[in-house]
Every structure is written in C-alpha cells, then in structure tokens.
C-alpha cells in the first residue's frame, strides 16, 4: 500500500503543484480507509481544485453516515506545514470539525482542538524526506514501520465520532456553523460582479446605508433557509442538490426562488462557497425532517405552558427553528437591528383586540372574519417572521368550518400584507405562512399565488429609476425591484389595520430616514403645534421637493415651533418612533383605522415625547395602553415588591398600544390605561385570559403640558405646579461635560492622565488638568482641552474654573423608582454625575466674554461695563418674586440652601414622585418666612456637608480597621457588607466599621454611593481617609435629612 503510493509519486518535486499527485494520495487514503472501515460507513470525497487563493474548500471531505468526520488538506511537497497549521484556512476548517489532517504528501499531521479551542498536534508521521523516496521503497522494514505509524494516525482520525444531529438544536448548530463561514467567504468575494450587482440593488431598494457585510450576512442566511425550504417541499425520493434546489422552491416565492438560483451561473467565480453549500445540502438531505418539526412543535408547547386549548392552532415550529438557528449563528445580530420576535401571548392578545374593536367600534359583527367578503385590509409594518400575520389569518378563519362552502383562506392573501426589511426573517415568514396554508388551512398555494409580504424598508420611499430597471437583467434583481414596487403600491392603498412589533434599538438603524417627518410632527411644542394652512402648505411642498427655498422655509417653521428646553431630542429618532409615525401618517390620510402594536414604553411619559403624545391625540379618538413594564434599567418591581419581568429578553420596558380612529370629529381623545406587573409567566397568563372588555381600565385625564399616557394624581399636580421650576430660577444652566473619551481624558490622578493623553494624542500640556466631579464624592482629573473634549460646555464650566462657585446638580426627570438624582458641586461636573443627563446651575456668574454676550442677548439693556465682579445666576423675575414674597433680601446662598433642603425633603420626594420623574423639579416656596430660614439653614449645612466642608461629623463611624493585622492590604478587591455587624469589607482584611444599612444603601443618582465608589475603583489602593469621610458624610446627611423632613413645607 505505502510502497505503491511512493512509487507513484517517486518523481514528485517542489516545482509540482499541490494537486499534481492528488490521485495517488486519494488512492492511498482509500486503501487505508478500506483496511480500517470494514462496514463501509466512511466516505472520502475529493473536492475539485479551483481554489487559487487557499481559502476555499478543503481538499478531501471525510464523512461517516453522511455526517462530517473531518477534513484532509493537501499542500505541495516540502511546504512549510508548521506555518500553515496556524493559518486562517485551517482555523476555519476546525470550526466545522476539530479533526484535520494536514499533509505535503510525505508528512502527515493530525490536528485537533484543546479545551481552550486552540489548535494542537495529536500525532505526526513523516514517511521520509524528498530525497529518500527511492531508497525507502527498497527498505521493507522501514516501509512496515511507516505503514504502521500511518495506520495508527488514520485510526485515530477515522475513530473520531462526528458531531451528531439528534435534535433541532444540533441541526441548527450544524447549519449555523457553515452559514457563518459562508458569510465570511461571501465577504471575501467582493469583486464578483454578479454579487456586487445584487448588493447594489439591495442597497438601492432597501436602504442606502446597507453595508456589504450586512448584505453578505443576510444573503448567506437566505441561501441556507432556501435549501431548507427546498427540502420541505421536495415530495420526491430524489435528494436536493445545487442543480435542482430551485425547482423545489415554490413559484409563489419568486424572490426567494430567484435568489436560490442565483449561483447557478456563478460557480466559476464562487468556487470558494460551493463546498459549503454542498455540506449544508448534505446535512439537510440526511436529517429526519418530520422529527425535527415535531420537536420544534414541542418547543412551542413549552413556550405556551402546555395550554392544550391554544396549542392546536398556535404551534410555530419554523419560528422556533429560526430563533434556535440565530442564537447559534449570531446572537448579537438582533440587538443591532432591534429585532425581537414577539411572544405568542402578546400576538394573540393584540389580534384578539383588533377583532373586538372591529366588532364594537366599526360594526363588523364577525370581526376579522369579515375580511373574507369585505374590504378589511391589514398590514404588519415590521413583519419579522410573520407571527402577527399568521395569527391574523388564524383569527379570520377561526369561526368558519373547513367544510363550509365559505371557507376560502386564499381570499385573505391580498388583504393581509406585510413589510420586512431583513431577508432572513422575510424568508422564514414566507416559509411558515405558506406551510400553514398547506398543513393547517388545507389550502396549499398554487404557482401563481403568492403572499403579499414585501421585502422592503417600511420607512423608505425612494423611487426606482427607469435606468436602474433597464440595467436589472438578473432574475433576482428584477424580482427585488418588483418587491419594492409591490410595497409602494400597498402604501398607496387603503389599510384599515396596521399592527406589529417595530424595531427598537436605541440608536436608529435607519439614520436619515423619516427624520424630518418626526421633527415636524413630534418635535413641536404642543402649545405651538397647530400650524396655519400656509405653514402646512410649505411643509407639504418640502416633502414633495426639497428645493433650497422649501428647505429654508421648513427649517424656519420648525425652529419657531420646536420643543423648548430639549437637550436631547434625538431620542425621538429611535426606529420604533419612526414606525409609529409611519402608521399614524397612513391612518391620518384615511377616514378611519386601527393601529395595534407592542413597543418600547418610554414614549408614554418621557417629557421629550410630549409633542408625540399630543400629535397622537390629534389623530386618534380612543387609545388603550396596557403597560407591561419590565424595565430592568429602572429596576422595576411589582407594587408588592416582587420581581417584575419583561415579556422579551430585553432591558427596556414595553407596552401594548391600541390606537383607534373612527369617522368622528370629536376632539377629545379617551385614553384607557392599565398596569401589568409580575413574572413573565404570569403576564403571559393574563394576556391569554383577558381581552379589552375584561380589563379594568383607568381613564387618563389629559394634562398640559406633557399629555402623559398614564394616570396622575391631578389634585397633587395642581399643588405641585404652584412651585417654580429650577429652569425658571436660574439664568444659565447646562448638562455636564461629555468627553466621549473618558478612558483617555479622565483619570484618578495626574500621572495616569498624562500617560493616557500622551499615548493617544502624542502630546500633553499640564495647564489643561482640571478637577471634575465624576461621581458623587469622587473627584477625578480631566484633560480639559475644549478641542479634545467632545462637549466641554465651556459657557457654564468656565464659572467653576479658577472661581469660587457652587453648582446645583439635578436631572430632568428620572427613570428611577425613587428620587435621588440631586447633588451639589464646586467643580466642573460630568454629564452622568447623577443621571443620564445631569444639569448644573451655578450660583454665580463671573465677568467672562461668553457670559457678557449671553446676558446681553437675554437683556438688550444689560450694561456690561458694570459687570466687573460676580453676579447671582437668578433670573430677574425669580429674584423679584423672592424679594416681594418674603419682604426681605435673602442672599443667593440662603436661597440655594432653601432649594437644596426642599429637594432632600423626604415628604417632598415621595409626595411628588410622579411629577419629579418626568421633568425638572419644581420648588414650592413656603409662605412662612421663619420656615424658609430654618430650611435654608439646614440646606446650607447639607450643601457644605456634600462639599466635604463640614466638621460636625461622628468620627466613630466608618473607621478603617484590619481584621488581620499581619495582612495590611489596601487594595479594593472583594466587596462584602455584613449588615448584622455593620461592617463593610473591601478585601479579606480591611473593613470599615459602624456602617449602618441606611448609610450603605444611601443613593445618589440611583446608585448606592459606597458600593458605586468601591466598584469604580476596584483593584486600586483605597484612599481610606477619604472613604471614611464619605461614610461619615452620609451618616450626617441622614440626620440632617430627618430634621428637614420634620418641617412642614406649606
């Protein structure tokens, strides 16, 4: 065997190409395999040698019982195999199978992976050197030895057990591994003209910001799903392959069908992916598809808590397959796109609600069933995998017997539509709904029947030029253009119902799209939002043609009417907000409509969204809000203190929102609200067991200026509104510094800061080192070069640089369950000091060029020549109010002390919690002058305390002690608090004593001060004197706060 092999390659040389003697190698491999594989379960397949770049298929694919056993990679003789072992090519193969043989004809190296996923050599056999081939053939003893060694190496190789496919999870994992590499190979094929042509058309018709990587990702997934779809529709005994796969994809899926045939004419240029597709096909051909679907149905049963009455009609195996696949393929993908597939209980509740509204509010007595013979149309504007659409089909068909002459599911195809932006879920939606028509509705789609689900960007309305249409000669491109036109046609039709689960990813994935529409609808102050006919005409002209004049007029109208005092209006550019505006705009153009969806719930009470809420109230007559809560960022809990879960695996809270517009001229919008807290399972049960009529709704009274979509105590609101907002007290205020490079521009000491800055910028100047209040009681160093700090807020911060000043710090609202976003500082502050957007109002303004310019703008009569020393930063109207109200001239410090005392008053914080959560705090001013003075005195004491200037502390509290005097460890390592003995450990030895639970749990900015400080400085040596001072300060704060809270504010 070995002798024959060596004789066949006796003339091998380093000038030969690696495949020159591959036939001889294959014969050797086959002989060894036949000798060891008596049951003939192992197969060796040689891949065609078209890989010119060393990144395509492995030279030999070894399978056992149709599963991949391993790969053999063949290089030219005397190639540097030691370098190749660690190459990207070998690493790629090990991802698919950790059983690789690398050979140069004479040297055979068996590779595998260790526990750390590092490539290791298991065994190596060198037959001989290139010069020794002819001599070894004559040495039988040496041939026998090498034959035995080679057999031992291949025995290990062939004895490996292939990764089995015993479950749907195994199946998804096998496919996802290969699809991931398929994506990588497509990325490397960026010069392929056909592929580029398809990418450019996707970019033009879906989203101009689509990257090539995103396209390759979607295309790789789609090819895999298409092959899976072909398997499901193959009713013959013949296996699918690359030549016939397209034939088994229904003609009713024109785009998917054309994409699956995309590679037919392109394999000459894409040989590097053909082998991967063949491996995927091999897996799909040799799994028990019936068992896989059955198992996926059982997954659905678990998700639905074995509710057998629901199970029979709500199984969704294809969704479970997709989610299983995606979890393995790229778990981060849905986070980027904000794609979260809606739980069945939520979908069922929303579709049932739509059905009830049709019956109760629109006089369609049979609900969705009337779509079978009336013009009831429905659009899922973010279709995903088609869950909402499928449930709508089910609900419409539910009352009708399959034996009835009126049972005709296909009538609904043209009435229930969907838009989906991502090709992968679009494919799954077609797959599962078409399979449901076949298996569940007993109405398989014919070749000339297709679902009305369009691959399109809901927010995109760019027209497709004639020139582009003429260039699209590929069937795929033609079909993609048809998809776009289909979507545009749907957008022009009357749509009674819009539903779905729009994406919400914080930062929009559709930058530039629908932003002007948001500005001019949701970005207007409600008191200024009712534009006149002339302004509306200009806006309409702008959206038709963005000429220079139209653009200028549009900007002028927006600037005049925009939301006031909004530092971050960009939060309204989240994708879910854009989708809501799309649906609202569509229904605005009609006499009536229903908009039912689930979304991020931040728009319900965030003050920045007041323009949005006001706009929605102008469009809809009736609004239902079922607030599902579950916001982990707010650390939400149920009213009884128990855990509150999200219905999704996401952080932000969500709500089910149902907006109804009838042919009504009534101006008053009725808003119905209900809270749903608790565990996820309990929320699902509630959604199953309740409907719009069974829920005890609270009628929300609309209160200006925020138009909240949740209830408030209106009696308290009237009382609270008598106070004066901090924004109406101070002339000049701003959000804190945002460096955008904290790891470079901020540090704990000068030396570290210098290293950080110099390493990044290759320059450093000590004059820019300033102190910054970074976290409560945690002053750090900032490199305050305003050319390097992204948002230096110099207009405000200059009044703390080189000047004595005090700044009141607060946030505009909060998402916290209790108010703690208030503090004081004598230094420049970080934006995140007490919240997401920490504001600072300096007590004094100093005569700088900027402040003079500001004051002149505020008051044209301002005489800057008299501005030679500091002045108080109070608005003139506020100072007049104080002087006249109390008939006494209080100093700025007195007034600040009073304000600070009120903000730390426990009753104030608890009583007005709902209002403090949504806007800048309002300060009630007591009518009693002595009360004012008493609170001012205590407030100033608290101010000095928080500036660490108070000596009246309990020095017995917070002493630093060593548990083990022999172990004097100052490093913050393992934080542990024992409330029983009131000891706070920072490592195994050092602790601080007499730290009461109240001190330890005291919060500023939503975080426990002590815990936050320690975690921020972990692995650093603690400044124990400073930390003791913080403990003693919090101890004294609690005492002063108790004194303040005993005083009646009225």
N, C-alpha and C positions, 0 to 999 in steps of 0.2 A: 504493500500500500504506500508506505513512505518512499520506498525505493523508486516505485513507478512515478510518483509525484516529482521527485528530484530529477529523475531522468527527463521528464517532460519540460522542466524549467532549467536544464543544465546550461542553456545559453543565455540565461537572464543577465541583464546588465543595468547599470544605473541610468543608462540612456533610454531604457524602455519606459513606456507609460505605465501607470499603475494597473491598467486593465489588460495589458498585453497578455499576461499569462493567467487571466482570471478563470478561464475554462479549466485549466489544470488545478487551480485552487478549489474550484467548485467540485471537481471530481474527488479531490482529497476529502473535502468536507462531507460529501455524500457518502463516501466509503466509511468514514469514521461514524457518521450518523447511523448507517445501516448496520454497522457492527454493534452499536450500543442501543439502538431503538428497535428491538425485536417486534414490538407491537405496531410499529409504523405509525406512531402518533405525531411524530415531529416532521415538519416540512421546512425545506430550505429554498428560499426564493431569491434569485439574483436580480437586483434592480438594474435597469438599463443605465449605461454610463453616459449621462448627459450633464453631469454636474461638473461644470468647468471652474466653479468658484469654491468648491469644497464646503458647501453649506446646504446641499440638497439631501437626497435620500441616502441612507446607509447602503453599503454595497450588497449586503445579504440580510434579509429579514428571516428570522427563525421563529416559526410558530409551533405551538403544541395544542392540539384540539382547537385550532383556529384562534387561539389566544397568543399574543406576542410573548415569546420566550426570551428573546434577546436579539442583539444585532452584531454583525461582524463587519468591521470597517477595514478595508484593504488599501494600503499605500504602496508606492513604488519601493523597490528593494533599497535597503540602506537609508530609508527615510528616517528623520530624527523622531522616532516614536515617543521619546521621553517628553519632547515639547508638545507633541500632538495630544498626549494624554490629558493635558490641562486646557486644550483648545475649546472654543465655544461650540464647535461641532460635536465633540464628544460629550460635553456637558449637556447639550440639547438632547442627545440620544439617551443619556442616563435619566433624564426627566421622564422619558417614556418607558424605559426599562433599565434597571440597575444591573444589567447582565450584558457586558460588552466584551467582544474580543477584538483587539487591535493587532493587525499583522502587516508585515512588509514582505510576506512570502516565506521568510526564513525565521522570523522571530514572532512568537505568538504571546500576547499579553492579555490575561483575563482581568477585567476591571469590574469593580462594583462600588457601592457607596457605604460609608460607615454611618454610625448613629447621628453624626453631625452633617450628613449629606455631603461629605467630602469624598472625592474620587480616590479609591485605593487600589493597589495592585494585589490581586488574590493569588495569582500564580503566573509564572513566566517560563516559557520554553524557547530556547534558541537552538534550532536544529544544527546550524553551522554558520560559518561566515560565507560571504560570496565566493571567496577563493577556495573554499573547502568542499564545494558541492560535488565535484567529480571524484574526489578522494573518498568522501564519506559513503558514496554509493557502493564502494568496494569493501567497506568495513561493516560486515554484517552485525558484529557485536554492538558497535556504536549505533547502527540503524535500529537494532532491537531496543536499546536503551532509550533512544529518542522517540521511538514509536510508543513505548510505554509511557513516557513523560507526556507526550501529546495526548494519548488516550486519557490520562489522568486529568489533564486540563479540560478536555472536552466533556469528560464525565461530570466534572463539577458544573460546567456550563449547561449541559443538557439536563442535569438533575434539578436545576432551579425550577421552582414552581411559578408559573405565570400568575400575575395578579388576576384573581378570579373575578367573574361578573355574576355574582349570586343575588344581586339586589338592584333596585333602581338607583341607589346611591353609587354602587360600583359602576353601573352603566354610565351615569352622568360623569363620574370621575374620569373614566377612560376616555370619553368623548371630549371633556373639557381640557384634558392634558394636551391632546392632539390639536384641538381648536386653538389653544393658546399659542402653540408653536406655528400653526397655520397663519395666525395673525402676524407673528414675527416675520415669517417668510414673505408674506404679502408686503410688509413694510419695507423689506429689502428689494422689492420688485418695483420700486417707484418709477423706473424708466420704461416699464411696459406700457406701450401706447394704449392698448385696449383698456387696461386697468385705469390708467390716468384719465381716459375719456369718460369712463363710468364715474370716477371720483368727481370730476369737474361737473358732470351733470347732477350728481347728488348735491354737490355744493350749491349749484345754481338753483335747484328746485326745492331744497330743504332748508339750507341755512348757509349763508355766505361765509360764516366763521368756522364751518366744519373743517376740522384738520384731517390730514391724510391718515394720521394714526387712528382717529375716531372712525374714519371710513373703513379702514382695514379691520378694525375690531368688529364693526357691525357686519361687514361682508363675510368674515371668517365664521362668525356665529350663524349667519344666514345659510351659508353653504352646508354647515353641519345639520341645521334644522331641516333644510330642504331634503337632504338624504334620508333623514328620519321620516319625513313626510312621505317620501317615495316608498319607503319600507311599509308604512301603514296602509298605503293604497295599492300595494302590489298583491293582487289576488291570484297570481300565477305561482307555479312551483319554481320559477326561474329566479335566481338571485339578482339583486340590483348591481349594476356596475356603472362606471363613469359614462359609458356609451348609452345606457338605457334609462338612467335615473330620471331624466327629464320626462320620459314617456309616462312614468308612474305618478307624476305630479299633476293633479287635475288641471284642465284647461281653464277652470273657473278661478285659478290663481295665476293670472297672466304674468304679473311682475315676478313672483317667486319662481314661476316656471322658466321664465326667460333668464333669470339670474342663475338658476341651476344649470342651464345650458350654456352659460357664459364662457365656460372654459373649453368647450368642445373644439373651438378653432384656435385656442390659445396655448395649448400644452407645449408647443415647441419653445415658447419663451418662458414657460412657467413650470418646467420640469421639477423645480425645487419644491413644489407643493403637491404634485400629483401623488407621490408616495403617501403623503399624509392623508389625502382624501381616500386613497385606497385602503389605508389602515382603518379609517373611520367606517368605510363601507363594510370592511371585513367584520368589524365589531357589530355593526347594525344587522348584518346578514345572519349572524350566528348567536343572537340573543333570542330568548323566548319573549316576543313582544307582548303576548297575551298575559304572561305572568308579570311583566313589568307594569303594564297598565293596571292590572289587578292590585298590585302592591301600591301603586300611586293612588288608587281609589281608597285603599285602606288608610293612607296618609291623610286623605281628605276626611275620612271618618274620624280620625283622631282630632283633627282640627275642629270638627264640628261637634265634638263631645258626644259622639255616638247618639245623636238625636235622630233616631231612625225615621221619624216622620219627614225630616228635611233631607236626609241622605239620598233618598231615591231620586231626587231631582237636582241635587246640588253638588254632585261629585265633579271634580275638576282635575283629572289626572295630568293633563298637559300643562296646566299652571304649576302643579307640584313638580313636574319634571323640569320645567324651566327654572324655577327657583332653586331646585337642587343643583342643576347644572351651573347656574350663575354663582351660587355660593362657592363652588369649586373653581370656576373659571376666573372670576374677578369680583370678589365681594365688595370692592371699593367702587365698582362701576356705578351702582345705583345711588351711592352717596353723591357722586359728582353730578349726576343728572337729576338727583332728587326723585328717583323713581322708586316708589314703594307700593307693592301690589296690595290692593285693598282686601282686608279680611272679608270672608263671605257674610258674616253677620251685618257688617256695615253696608255692604252692597244690597243685601236683601231688604234691610230697613229702608234704604233710600228708594229703591224701586217700588217697594210697597207704598211708601209715602206718595210717590208720583201717581201711583194707581188710585190711591184715596183722593188726592187732590183733583184728579180728572173727574172723579165721580161727584165730589162735593162742591167744587168750585167752578167746574167747567161743564157740568151737566152731561158728562159722558158716563152714562149709568153703568156701563160694563168696563170702565177704566181703560187700561191699555189694550184690552181685547178688541175694543172698537177700532183699533188700527187696522184690523183685518178688512174692514169695509168702509172706513172713513179716513180722512186725511189727517191722521195723527202721526206726526214725524218726531223722531228722537235722534239726538246727536250726542255721542260721547266724545267730548273735545280733547280728551287725553286717554285714548283707548287702552294703552298698555297691552295686556294680554287678552283683552276683550271680556273681562269679568262682568262689567256693567251691562254690556250689550247682550251677552248670553243670558243674564238674569232677566233683562227686559223681554227677550224672546220667550223665555220660560213663563214669565208672568202673563204675557199677552195670550199665550196658548193654554194656560192653566185651566180656565173654565170650560174648554172645549174638548170633547171626547175625540180620540183619534179615529173613531169610527164615524164621526159626524161628517156629513157632506160639506159642512162649513169649515172643516179642519184643513187649512191650507197655509202651512208655515211660510212658504216661499213668497206669499204676498207681502210679508213683513220685510223682505230683503231690501227693497227700495225705500222703505220708510224708517228703518233703524240704521243709522250711519255712524261712522267712527273716523277720527283723525288720530294718527300715530306718527311720531317723529322718528323713533328708533326702529330700524329694520328688523331687529331680532324679536322684540315683543309683537311687532306687526305680523311677523311670520307665525308666531305662536297663536295670536288671535285668530288668524285665518285657519290655522290647524285645528284649534279646539272647537271653534264655532261650526266649521264645516263637518267635523267629526260628530258634533252634536246633532246637526241636521241629519246625518246619516244614521247614527246609532240611537239617539234619543227621540228625535222628532219623526223618524222613519221617512225622511224626505231628502235623500241624497241629491246634492247639487248636480245639475247637468253641465255639460261642457260650456254651454252658452249662458250659464247663470253664475254670477259672482257676487260676493258680499260687497256691500257698499262701505268698505273700510279703506280709506285712502292713506297712502304713505305721504305725509305732508307735515309741515310745521304749521300748527294752528295759527300762529301769530304772523306768518309770512304771507304777503300778498303781492309779491313781485311778479310781474307778468313774464311769460316765457316768450322770447323774441322769435320772429319768423326765421331769422337767420340761424338761431340755435336749433330750431325744429328741423331745418333743412340739413343741418350737419349730423343729426342723430340718425345714423343708419343702422346701428346695432339694435336688435330687438329689445334688449334690456333698456336702452336709453329711450326708445320710442315709448315703451310701456311706462317708464318712470315719468315721462312728460304727460302721458295720459292720466297717470295718477294725480299729478299736480292739477291738471285741468278739471278732473273729477272733483277734487277738493274745492276748487274755486267755484264750481257750479253749485255744490252743496251750500257753500257760504252765501250764495245769492238766493237760495230757496227759502221758503217759509219753514221755520223749525219751531215747533210748539214746545219741545222739551230739550233742554241741554243738561247733561249730567256728567259725572266722572270724578276723578281724583287728580287734580292738576299737580304738576311737579312743584316742589318747594325745596330749594337748595340754598337759601340764604342769598348768595351771590347769583345773579341771573345767569343761566346758560344761554340766554337769548339777548345778549347785550346789543343795544342799538335798536332792537325791535320793540315796537309798541310803547316806547318811552314817551314820545310826545303825546300820545293818547292818554297816558297816565297823568302826565303833567296837567293837561288842560281839563281833566275831569276830576281826578282825585287830589291833584296838587293845589287846588284853590281853597282859600279860606271860605268856610260856609257862608259867612256874612257877606261875602263878595262874589259868591259863585253864580248868582243869577245874571248871566251876561245878557246884554241887549241884542236885538236882532242884527244890528250892524256888526257887532263883535262875532256873533255866531256865523255870519256870512263870511267874514275874513278867515275864521278858523276852518270852515268848510273848504274855502279856496286853497288854504295852505295844504290840506291833506290831498287835494287833487293835484296841485302843482306847487312844489316847494321853491318858488321863484325867490329872488332876492327881496322883493317888496313884501311878498306874503310871509316870508320867514321873519323879516324885521317886525311886521305887524303882529305876528303870532307871539314873538318874544316880548313885545311891549305889553300885550294883553296879559300874558302870563305873569310878568313881573309886577304888574299893577294889582293882580288879584291873588297872587300865590299865598300859600300858608305863611303865617308870621312866626318868627322866633323858632324856625326849624333848622337845626344844625345838621341833621342827617336825613333829609327827605329821600335819600337813595334806598331806604328800607322798603319803600313802596315799589321798587323795581324788581322785587322778588318775582320769580316766574308765576307763582300762584296768583299774585295780584294782577299780573298781565292777563292771565287766563280768565279771571273773574271779569275784568274789564271787557274782554272779547265777548263773553257771553252776555253781559249787560248791554253792550252796544248792539248786539244782534237782536235781543229782545226789545230794545228801545225802538228799533226800526219796524216793529210789528205791533199789532193791537194788543196782543196777549202772549203769555209764555210762562213756562215753569223752568226754574234753574235750581237743580238739586245736586249737591256735591259735598264732598268732605275736603277739608283743607286745614292748613296751619291756622290756629285760632288767634294769632296775635292781632289781627285786624279788628277784633271785637272791642278792644278797649285801649289800644295804644293811641296816645293823643295825636301822633303824627298821621294816623289814618282817619282823622275826623272828617276830612274832605271826602274820603272814600265812602264813609258811612253816610254822610249827608247825600252824596250822589246816588247811592243805592236806594236811599229813602225816597228820592225823587222819581225813581224808576219803578219801584215795586209797591204794591198795595199791602202785601202781607209777607212777613218774614218769620220763619221758625229757626231758632238757634238751639241745637242740642249740643251743649258744651261737654265734650268727652274728656277735657283736661289732660292729665298725664304728662305735664311738662317737667322733665327731670332737671332742667336748668333752674326752675323755680323751686325745686324740691317740694313739689305739690304733695299734699296729703289729703285724705278724706276728712270731712268735718269732725269725725270721731277720732282723728289722729292716726288712723290706719293707713296702710300703703295705698298710693294711687298710681295705677299702671297706665301706660299708653296702650292704645289698641294696635299701634305699629311698633316696630323696633327702632324708634327714632326718639330724639330728645325733646323736640318742640311739641307743645300741646296741640290738639286738633279739635275740630268741631264739625258736626253735620249741619249744613246750612241749606235751607229751602226758601227760595225767593219766588213769590207768585205775583204775576202781573195780569190783571183782568181788564177787560174793556171798560175801565172805570175812570172817572175823572176826579175821584176822591183824592184830596191832597194829604190826608192823614194816613200814615203807614202804621199798621198794627204789628208790633214786634213781640213774639212769644218766645220765652226763654226757659231753659231747664238745664240744671247742672247734673252731670253724671260722674260720680267719683267711684273709686274702688279698684278691685283687682281686675285684670284683663278678662278673666273667665266670667266674672260677674257682669261686666259691661256687655260682653257678648250675649249672655243670657237675657239681659234687659232688652237688647236690640231684637232678639228673637221673639220675646214675649210681648212686646209693646208696639204700638203704632201711634200715629199722630193724634188719634182720638183718645187713647188711653193714658197718655202722659199728662201730668198736671202742670200745665204751662203757667208761667208768671208773665203777666203783661208788663212790658217795659215802657216806662214813660220817657219820652224823648226830651232830654235836657240839653239846652245850649250851654257851652259852645262845643261840646265834644260829641254829642249824639251817640252815646255809648249803646252797644248792642247787648248790654246786660243790666240787670236791675241795680238801682242805687237807693239809699235812704234819702228821699227828697227833702224831708224836713231838716235833716242834718246838713244836706247840701246847701240849702238856703242860709243856714247858720254859718257854714264854712266859708261860703262865698263873701261873707261880710269882711273876712280878713283881707290883707293886702299881699299879693304875690311878691315873692322876692324879686321877680323880674321887673316889678313896678317900684321897687325900693331903691335898687342900685342903678346908676347910670351906665356903668361899664362892667360887663361880665363876659366870661367866655369858658368854653370847655378847656380842660387841661391840655398839656403838651402831649403830642403823639409823635414819637420819634420814628416809628416804623422799623427801627433797628435797635431795639433795646439791648440785644446781646452785644452790640458794638458800642453804642453811645451811652449806655448806663451801666454802672458797676458799683460795687460796695466800697471801693477805695480808689484813691488816685493812681496808684501803681497799676492795678488791674485795668483801670480805664485807659491809661496811657498805652498799655500793651494792646488792648482791643482795638483802639482807634488807629494806632500806628500800623498794626498788622493788616488792617483793612484799607486804610487810605494812604499809607506810607507818608504820613505827616501827623504832627501833633503840636498844639500850642496850649500851654498851661492856662492862658488867660480865659479859655473857654470852659474851664472846670467850674461848675456851679453845683450847689446842693439842690436836690429835688425831693419833695415829699412823694415817695414812690408807693408806699403802702402805709397804713396808719402806724405811727410811731416808728417808721422805718425810713429814715432819711438816707438817700444814696447820692452818688455823684453822676452828673450828666455832663456830656461834652456838648455844651450849648452853643454850637456854631449854627446860626439860623440857616446857613446854606446847606447844612447836612441834616438837620432835624426836619422831618417832613412837615410837621405842623407845629412851629415853635410858639405860636400865639403871643408874639412879642408885644402886641398892643397892650396886653394885660400883664404879662410876666415881667415886663421892664419895671413895673411898680414894686416888684419884690427884689430886684437885683440892685444891691447897694443902698437900698432904702429900708427903713423900719416900717413894716406893714403887717396887717392881719387879713387873711382871706377867709371868708365864709365859704365852705365847700358843701355842695348838695348835688343831687341828681334830679333830672326831670322825670319824675315817676320812678317806678321800680317794678321789677317782676318778682320781688321777694314777698314772702308771706308776712313779714314784719318790717317795720321801718327802721333802718339802721344806716342809710346812705347819707349821713351828715357828719361833718367834721370841721376842723379849723386848721389853718397853717400859716406860717410866717415866711414860707419859701415857695418857689415855683412848684406847681403840682403836676403829677402825671394824670392823663386822661382817665385812667382806670382806678384812681385812688379810692373812690367809694362806690363805683358802679361802672356801667358801660360807658357813660358819658358824664364824667364828674365836672361840674361847673365850679368856678371860683369867682367870687365878687370881692375885690379888695376894699378895705375900709377907706383907704386914702388913694388919691391920685396925685402924682408928682408932676412938676412942670417939664414935661418932655415934648419934643416936636410932635410926636404922634398924639399925645393927649391934648395938646393945644388945638391940633387940627380937628380932633374928634369933638371937642367942646364947642368949637366954632361952628361945626356942622350942626350940632344939636341946638345951639342957640346963636343965631347970627349977631346978637347984641353982646356976645361974650367979649370981654376986653382982656386979651392975653397979656397985656403989659402988667396987669395987676396979679397975674398968676406967677408968682415968684417963689411960693412955697407950697407945701402940700395942702390939698383941699379934700373935704369929705366927698365920698363917692355916692352920695344920696341924690336922688332926683329932687329937683326943686319942689315938685308937687308933694312929695313924701315929707320933705323937711317942713314944709308949710303945714301939712296935716299934723305932724307931731307937735310942733310949736303951739298951734291953735288948740289942739285936742287936750294937751296937758297944761297949757298956760305956763310953760316952763321950758327953758332952753337946755335940753339934755345933750351931753357930749356924744360924739359918734360912738365912743366906747360904751357908754351907757346904753345906747340903742342896740348896739351889737350884742351886748350882754343879755338884754331882754329877749332879742330874737333867738339867741342860742339856747337860752333857758326854755323858751316855748318849744323849740324843736326837740329838746330832750325830755319834755314833759310826757310822762307815760300815758296819761289820760288823753292828751292831745294826739299822740301817736296811734293809740288804739281806737279812739272815737272817730277820727277822720282817716282811718287807714285806706278805705276805698278811694278817697279823693287824692290822698298823698301818693297813691300808686300810679296815678295817671298824668300828673302834671307837676309843675313847680310848686313847692309848698307855699301855702298862704298863711300869713301870720295874723292871728286875732290880737287886737290891742285892747287890753283891759281898760275899763272906764276909771278904775280906781288908781290914783297916782301912787299911793303907797305900795299897792300890789306891783305896779310897774317897777318901782325902785327895788323892792325885795327880790323880784325875779331877775332884774338887771344885775344886782349884786351877786346872786348865786350863779347867774350865767357867766359873768366875768370871771368868777372863781373857777368855773368849768373851762372857760377859754384858756386861762393861764395854766390850768392843770393839763389840758391837752397839748399845750405848747411846751410841756415839761418844765414849767417855771414855778410850780407850787411846792413849797417845802413842808406843807402841813400834811404829811403822809404817815401812815402806820408802818414804821420801819421794822416791825416784827413780821410783816407779811412778805413772802417771796424771797426769803433768804436762800442763797445758793449754798448747798451742802453736798459733801461727798458721802456716799453710802460706804465706800471702801476708801479709806484714807491713802492706801497704797496704790490706788488706781485713780490718779488725778487726770481724768480725761475730760477735756473741754469741748470735744467735737460733738456737734448735733448729729446723732445717728438714729437711734431708735426712740421715738417719742411715745411715752406711755403716761397716762394720767390715772391716778388712783383716787377717786373722789371720796372714798371712805376715810382715808388718812390725809386727804388734801395735798398729795404730793405729785409734782409734775416732773417726770424723768425725761432727760434729753439723750441719755445713753444708759449703760448698765450701772454707772456710778453716780453721775452728777444729777442732782434734782433740786427743785425749788419748793420750799415748804409753805404751808398755810395758804395754799391756792384753793379757795372755795370753788364749788361748781359754778356759782354765779360769775366769779371772776374768769374762770376757764371758758365759760360759754358766752361771755360778753362779745357781742358782734358789732363791727363797724363795716359797712359795705357788704353785708351778707355773709361775711366770714368771721369765725371766732378769731379774735385778734391774736391771741397767743399761739394758737395752732397754725395760723397763716404765717406768722413771723418765723416760727421754727421750720416749717416746711420750705419757706422761701430761702432759708439759709442752711439747708441740710448739707452735711459734710463739711461745714465751716466750723471754726472755733467760735464759740458763743462769746459775745460781749456780756458777761453775766451781770455786770453792774447796770448796764442799760436794760437788760431784760428784767431785772429785779425792779427797776424804776417803772417799767411798763406795768408790771403786776400791781405795784403799789398805786399807780395812777388809776388803773381800772377799779381797784378796791375803793379808792376815794370817789371815783366817778359814780359808782353805785350809791354811795352815801349821799352825794350832792343831788343825784337824780331823784332819790327818795324825798329829799327836802323840797325840791322843785315841784314834785308831783303832788305834794300835800297842799299846794297853793291853788286856789280856785282861779281859773283864767277869766271868768266872766267879769 
